[in-house]
Amino acid sequence: MSFHDIKYIELGDNETVEKKRGFFSVKKLVFLVFAALAVGFFHPYTNCFSEVGKASSTSVSDSVLCPIPSKVPIKEHDVVQYILTDKEYQKGVIDRFSKSLQVKTVIYDNTKDYSEMQKFHDYLEESFPLVYKTANVYKVNTYGLVFHFPGSNENLKPIMLAAHMDTVPIGDPSDWNENPFSGRFDGDKFYGRGASDCKNLLVGLMEATEKLIADGKSDFERGVILAFGYDEEASGWQGAYHIGQFIEEKFGANSIEAIVDEGPVMFLDFMGDYYSMIISGEKGYSDLTVEVNTPGGHSSLPKDHTSIGMISRFIYDYENDPFEAILVPENPMMGFFECAAEQGHLPKPLADAGKSARSDKKARDVILSYSHDNTFLKYLLRTSQAIDIINGGDKANSLPRSVTAVINHRIIYGNDFDTIWSKAAKHGTTVANKYNIGLTVNDEVLFPETENGNMVISYFGTPLKTAKATSTESEFWGEFTGLIKSFYEDEVFPEKFETGAKNFIITPSIMTGNTDTRHYWNLTDNIFRVQPGSLNIFDANVHGPNEWVDLTTHLQSISFYYNYISHFSIKGE
Ligand SMILES: *[C@@H]1O[C@H](CO)[C@@H](O)[C@H](O)[C@H]1NC(C)=O
C-alpha cells in the first residue's frame, strides 16, 4: 500500500522515523498508529505504562459495545501445527519464498512497461504447479492474475483473497546492508524488497492452496478466488481495477462472500494487550486545483499583488484552517475506541470516553482532544489537507499570469466533497474580495471575472468517496474474527494466554491511505484488510531499506489460510 503524504512522524523521545520516498508498509503503518496512540494517549499518563498489568479490569461479560468473538474450532488443527513446526516441510517453503524475493517487481508512479511481471508469473507457475493445474487461471489486462477454483454449490458465494505482486522501489541502494533482491534467509528473517509488502501474503496464499490440493482437499463446495494485482503501489488502475471489472462481469455485482486483502498483521503486542486491528474502512480522496489568472505585464509597474501573491494568501489561509476533527458512528475508529475501552488497558478517562463516545458528545470530545496534537492518530479522525504542487511565473522581469496549486485531501467519515468545497469557497471568497478578482468554484461562478482576473477552483483527477465501512455485525465478521481468535490463542501462541494477564482484542479500524480494494467495492459488502503475522512492529524496519519478514509470520500466512479456505469452502463431514 502506499502513503505519499507523510514524510516524518515524531514518535516522541527524540525518535523520528524517516519514510524513504514517502512510502509506508502496512506494518509500519500499524507501528505508527500505535506509536501515535502511545504518544497521544499515554503522555499525560506515563505511569499507566507501568501499571498496565493491573489496569482497569473491565468485566468482559458486561460488554455490549464490542462483543468478544466466540472461538471457531480450528478444523485443520493437525495441518496447522505441521506447517508451523515441521522443519522438513519448511525447507521447501523457505526456498520458494526466498525465490519470490529474487524476482524484481518494482514499479514507479509512472511505470508504463510492466513486462518484468512475466518473470513473477513464471516463478509462480514453476513453484506452484498444482494451483496452475487445478484452478482456472485468468490473466487480466496481461499481468493481473486470477485463480478461480469453482465451488460445487452454486448457492454459496465464493470467497476471495487478494494481494499484489508489485513492490515499491528500493530507494537509495547505499542505504541497504542487504541485497534487496537476494531473498537472503538468516534462519529467522527473509530480507528483500517486498518481503512484507506483500509477497509474504501472496506466496503464503499460493502455498496454502498448493498444499490443500496436494493433500487432496480441492473438492470445494464454495468457490475460491485468488486475485493478484500488479500496480497496487500506483493506485491499481492496471491490475485491481481490471480484476474488479473482470469478476463483476463474470460473476456479477455483489457475487462474492468476502474479500480479505493485505493489511496490518493480525497479532500485535501493544498497550498491555494483543490487538488485531482489522481495517474495515478507508478514507475518501479528493485533489483540488486552485488557479489564479491575472493580466500580467511588465514587473517595473506591478500591482500590489501578483497572482503569486494572491494564491499565496489563499494557501496561507487554507493551511491555517485545518478541518475539524470528527468521530461519527460510521467511522470504524468508533469501534476501535469502544473495543480498546472495554477490553484493553487504556487510562481511565480515555476508557470512560471510549465506552460512551457513540452517544455522548462530551466523551467524543475527550477522544478528539487526545488526537489533536498527534500527527498520525489525528488523521484517523479528520480530513487531511496538503498543498502538494505549485506552479507559476516564468521570467524575473515579467508578472506571472496563471499560477496553479494542487491540494490533496483524504476525507474522513462524517465529511464529504461538499465539506471541502465549502472551505475552498470560503477562502476563495476572502481572496476574491480582497483583490477584487472573480471566483469560480466547482464550475459555479460565485463572482464574475474582473479586469484584475479571477480564481478558479476545480477537481484535479477523480475524487473518491470514503469506503462503505464493513459491518462488524455480520455473520461473516463473527466467523472471521472467531477464526483469528482461535488461531492465535490456541494454535500459534497458547503460552501467551496461560496467565490471562493480557487480552486479545479484535477491533475494526481504518487507514489513511487506500488499497486495491477500492476497485472491489461492487463485489461484496464484506471487505477486510488484515493479514496473518506477528511481527514485532516496534523494531521491524519494514518498508525502507532492509525490508524483512520473519519466517513465523510467513508460516502463519500459510497455515491461517489453509484453515480459512478449508473452513469456508470444504464440506464438513
Ligand atoms: C460499481 O457499480 C456502479 C453502478 O453500476 C458503477 O457506476 C461503478 O463504476 C462500479 N464501480 C467499479 C469500481 O466498477
Ligand as a Chemical Component Dictionary entry (heavy atoms), coordinates in Angstrom:
data_LIG
# 
_chem_comp.id                   LIG 
_chem_comp.type                 NON-POLYMER 
_chem_comp.pdbx_formal_charge   0 
_chem_comp.three_letter_code    LIG 
# 
loop_
_chem_comp_atom.comp_id 
_chem_comp_atom.atom_id 
_chem_comp_atom.alt_atom_id 
_chem_comp_atom.type_symbol 
_chem_comp_atom.charge 
_chem_comp_atom.model_Cartn_x 
_chem_comp_atom.model_Cartn_y 
_chem_comp_atom.model_Cartn_z 
_chem_comp_atom.pdbx_ordinal 
LIG C1 C1 C 0 -19.833 -0.155 -9.444  1  
LIG O1 O1 O 0 -21.137 -0.147 -9.962  2  
LIG C2 C2 C 0 -21.617 1.149  -10.289 3  
LIG C3 C3 C 0 -23.082 1.005  -10.696 4  
LIG O2 O2 O 0 -23.232 0.028  -11.673 5  
LIG C4 C4 C 0 -20.740 1.750  -11.379 6  
LIG O3 O3 O 0 -21.160 3.038  -11.688 7  
LIG C5 C5 C 0 -19.302 1.798  -10.878 8  
LIG O4 O4 O 0 -18.448 2.253  -11.899 9  
LIG C6 C6 C 0 -18.845 0.435  -10.431 10 
LIG N1 N1 N 0 -17.544 0.555  -9.782  11 
LIG C7 C7 C 0 -16.494 -0.109 -10.207 12 
LIG C8 C8 C 0 -15.236 0.098  -9.422  13 
LIG O5 O5 O 0 -16.518 -0.859 -11.143 14 
# 
loop_
_chem_comp_bond.comp_id 
_chem_comp_bond.atom_id_1 
_chem_comp_bond.atom_id_2 
_chem_comp_bond.value_order 
_chem_comp_bond.pdbx_ordinal 
LIG C1 O1 SING 1  
LIG C1 C6 SING 2  
LIG O1 C2 SING 3  
LIG C2 C3 SING 4  
LIG C2 C4 SING 5  
LIG C3 O2 SING 6  
LIG C4 O3 SING 7  
LIG C4 C5 SING 8  
LIG C5 O4 SING 9  
LIG C5 C6 SING 10 
LIG C6 N1 SING 11 
LIG N1 C7 SING 12 
LIG C7 C8 SING 13 
LIG C7 O5 DOUB 14 
# 
